[in-house]
Structures are given as structure tokens and as C-alpha cells.
Amino acid sequence: MADVSLEFEIHPSSGVPIYRQVMDQVRALVASGRVRPGDMLPSIRQLAADLEVNMMTISKAYARLEAEGILERVRGTGMRVTESVSRGTVAQRQEEIQAFVDALVTRAMQLNLTESQIISAIRTALKERHS
């Protein structure tokens, strides 16, 4: 059973509803192969507690992912990634983040950061994730 609760990060002030943030992150974890078909996700109660959000928010995200065929309910256990979910190619995964990259670059340019300063900030964030 995979416990991916530490992989989720919520930004309440981002303008993106929290349930959508959870859905997007589950999709990304599946596409990257970090969460595989058959892996169990944290329970609604556990993930809501970890993220300090209402359980109905997580329930809504899981229900929509189930309707999309990404998750399936396992009676008495929780939600499991379906066997039919396929991992995206590198190009598909890069396309998935392109809007975020564009927004990052735009904001960095508004702040008058140079290309090397932007890349340095990204490297720092990556190093923090890997430590």
C-alpha cells in the first residue's frame, strides 16, 4: 500500500479550488509513475487531516477521479489507482506543467529577475525537494 500523503501540497490562496489541486496532483503522480495502478491512496480522513482541509473537499476530489476512471473504490479499504490508468510520456508530462512554467516565467520577469536567477530559484526548490 503506497502512502503518498507527503506528496500533496495545497495552496489555498492560489485561486484554484483545493479539490482541483488534489485532483491535479493525483493525475500528475499517476502520470509520472510515482503512484502506480493498484496503489492505495490515503483515506479521505487521513488526507484531509494531513492537508488540514475539510473531508468533503477530499471526498469531492476522489469522487471526480473515480468518475474519470483514475481511481476505484475498494469497499472497506479506500481508493485505489485503477489498473487501466497509463503512464504518460515525457512529452505529455512536460505538456502537463507548461502552463505552470509559463506563469512562473511571466511572474519572474515581472519581478525583473534574470534567466540565471530564475534557474537558480528552480534549482534551489528542486534541491529542497530532494533533501
MARKE-737108 format. One line per 10 residues: their letters; for each residue x, y, z of C-alpha. Coordinates in Angstrom, 3 decimals, decimal comma. Layout:
BEGIN
A) X:Y:Z | ...
This chain:
BEGIN
MADVSLEFEI) 0,000:0,000:0,000 | 1,511:3,308:-1,063 | 1,252:6,272:1,270 | 1,515:9,335:-0,934 | 0,168:11,865:1,567 | 3,549:13,608:1,791 | 3,433:14,237:-1,956 | 0,478:16,625:-1,765 | 0,889:20,367:-1,414 | -2,067:22,718:-1,217
HPSSGVPIYR) -2,011:26,460:-1,860 | -5,288:27,936:-0,535 | -4,585:31,398:-1,969 | -3,751:30,172:-5,495 | -7,242:30,743:-6,856 | -7,512:27,065:-7,814 | -10,090:25,200:-5,715 | -8,464:22,788:-3,278 | -10,311:19,764:-4,662 | -8,892:20,619:-8,126
QVMDQVRALV) -5,396:20,912:-6,687 | -5,763:17,426:-5,198 | -7,111:16,047:-8,486 | -4,295:17,628:-10,497 | -1,678:16,257:-8,124 | -3,132:12,729:-8,200 | -3,134:12,851:-12,003 | 0,492:14,038:-12,007 | 1,581:11,328:-9,549 | -0,072:8,685:-11,719
ASGRVRPGDM) 1,307:10,100:-14,990 | 4,835:10,196:-13,562 | 4,628:6,605:-12,353 | 5,266:7,596:-8,736 | 1,828:6,164:-7,962 | 1,082:3,009:-9,923 | -2,035:1,048:-10,756 | -3,059:-0,925:-7,688 | -1,547:1,575:-5,213 | -3,850:2,767:-2,467
LPSIRQLAAD) -4,250:6,468:-1,770 | -4,539:7,830:1,757 | -8,042:7,651:3,163 | -10,263:10,697:2,863 | -9,987:11,253:6,592 | -6,193:10,902:6,617 | -5,538:13,154:3,627 | -7,957:15,800:4,915 | -6,141:15,766:8,267 | -2,697:15,898:6,612
LEVNMMTISK) -3,705:18,851:4,424 | -5,830:20,477:7,131 | -8,887:20,713:4,861 | -12,499:19,606:5,102 | -13,089:15,900:4,437 | -15,800:16,794:1,904 | -13,129:18,546:-0,202 | -11,076:15,355:-0,462 | -14,221:13,288:-0,966 | -15,197:15,504:-3,915
AYARLEAEGI) -11,731:15,155:-5,492 | -11,705:11,373:-5,061 | -15,271:11,037:-6,390 | -14,424:13,002:-9,530 | -11,249:10,983:-10,075 | -13,327:7,840:-9,681 | -15,807:9,141:-12,280 | -12,867:9,749:-14,656 | -11,721:6,152:-14,181 | -8,453:7,065:-12,471
LERVRGTGMR) -9,453:5,737:-9,036 | -11,696:2,939:-7,891 | -13,337:2,477:-4,521 | -12,285:-0,625:-2,593 | -15,023:-1,390:-0,127 | -13,802:-1,021:3,457 | -10,283:-0,038:2,376 | -10,280:3,231:0,436 | -9,360:4,386:-3,040 | -7,023:2,545:-5,387
VTESVSRGTV) -5,452:3,641:-8,660 | -7,179:1,680:-11,419 | -5,329:-0,887:-13,475 | -6,387:0,823:-16,708 | -4,501:4,059:-15,989 | -1,496:4,514:-18,239 | 1,654:6,466:-17,545 | 2,187:9,498:-19,756 | 5,198:10,005:-21,988 | 7,843:12,552:-21,049
AQRQEEIQAF) 6,402:14,929:-23,649 | 2,894:14,534:-22,196 | 4,180:15,133:-18,674 | 6,094:18,214:-19,822 | 2,961:19,495:-21,525 | 1,120:18,998:-18,228 | 3,406:21,502:-16,465 | 3,792:24,009:-19,322 | 1,088:26,377:-18,040 | 2,800:26,477:-14,634
VDALVTRAMQ) 6,189:27,111:-16,241 | 4,745:29,921:-18,357 | 3,163:31,507:-15,275 | 6,431:31,184:-13,342 | 8,466:32,802:-16,123 | 5,937:35,618:-16,529 | 5,937:36,363:-12,795 | 9,730:36,190:-12,595 | 10,049:38,633:-15,500 | 7,572:40,981:-13,816
LNLTESQIIS) 9,902:40,876:-10,810 | 12,789:41,767:-13,145 | 14,682:38,531:-12,464 | 17,309:37,387:-14,934 | 17,278:33,985:-16,604 | 20,073:32,774:-14,332 | 18,199:33,998:-11,238 | 15,059:32,156:-12,345 | 17,004:28,949:-12,985 | 18,771:29,340:-9,630
AIRTALKERH) 15,401:29,618:-7,856 | 14,183:26,458:-9,610 | 17,376:24,570:-8,704 | 17,002:25,641:-5,075 | 13,405:24,386:-4,997 | 14,468:21,062:-6,548 | 17,297:20,646:-4,015 | 14,870:21,279:-1,149 | 12,549:18,571:-2,514 | 15,346:16,036:-2,736
S) 16,712:16,591:0,767
